[in-house]
Amino acid sequence: MKVLGILGSPHTNGNTVLLLDAVLAGAAAAGAETEKINLADLQLAFCVACGRCYAVGECVHDDDAEMVKEKIGEADAIVLASPNYINSVTAQLKTLMDRCSLQIHCQVWRGKYGAAVATAGGSGEEEVAEYANAFLRVCGAQTVGVTTARAAGVGALQDQEAALARAEALGKDLMAAVAEQRVYPEQVAANAAFAERMKQLVLHMAEHAPFQYDYWEKMGWL
Ligand SMILES: Cc1cc2nc3c(=O)[nH]c(=O)nc-3n(C[C@H](O)[C@H](O)[C@H](O)COP(=O)(O)O)c2cc1C
């Protein structure tokens, strides 16, 4: 089983990565093959809302976003990690999210599991992590939980030992969810309602966005 961690912080040795690495270590201890991607090391252009992905299944940009999405596609579980930047995720992670619009319309990450971690200087870390998980759910995944911590300096967390232990436990639970194919009934219901909205959107856009229409048809969802 594969678990992919995606770090949205520009600090690849900062606070957030401590939590992400601990989640991945927990998953690895439970038998996962883990991989980490630092978005800060990649080329990621902004979505320009041209609609080309909906129409032909390809982006106008030829950069690293497609590689990241391929790796997500190969993973059983994804862990998103971001510091709180003005009560949201970093621009790096948000840019990746915006580049996943087709993946949302096509609900491509159904059957996957996710979790999120966030850190903050003083507040908002829970909301940021919940926001990251909400993104995974609109792509079709189920989310297992979040873990958060506040900064105590550069590369240091408040109550670090306890924070890392919670993060490791989340990684183990993520793996348990994958292994038992855990079902979260409230998320399944919310995902089904959201997918129905996507279906109506795909039908409405069919003439100008044949790629996503064909995908839904091929999946037998229309
Ligand atoms: C641009 C920017 C915006 C930030 N916004 C907030 C904020 O709104 N609330 C907060 O508590 N901390 C904020 N912080 C602090 C970071 O969330 C915090 O230091 C975090 O642990 C940094 O993680 P990192 O080392 O992984 O980058 C901000 C930091 C930066 C650089």
The ligand as an ORCA input file, in Angstrom:
! r2SCAN-3c Opt
* xyz 0 1
  C       2.988     34.343      4.791
  C       2.730     33.752      6.153
  C       1.446     33.812      6.667
  C       1.176     33.287      7.930
  N      -0.100     33.377      8.421
  C      -0.363     32.921      9.657
  C      -1.686     33.055     10.203
  O      -2.590     33.591      9.595
  N      -1.899     32.581     11.456
  C      -0.907     31.974     12.188
  O      -1.164     31.554     13.302
  N       0.344     31.794     11.672
  C       0.639     32.273     10.436
  N       1.906     32.115      9.909
  C       2.912     31.356     10.672
  C       3.090     29.920     10.145
  O       1.849     29.279      9.935
  C       3.902     29.078     11.112
  O       5.122     29.699     11.434
  C       4.152     27.687     10.561
  O       4.468     26.788     11.608
  C       5.289     27.650      9.528
  O       5.469     26.334      9.082
  P       6.686     25.899      8.145
  O       7.934     25.996      8.966
  O       6.367     24.533      7.723
  O       6.684     26.867      6.992
  C       2.207     32.657      8.668
  C       3.516     32.607      8.134
  C       3.770     33.158      6.889
  C       5.170     33.111      6.336
*
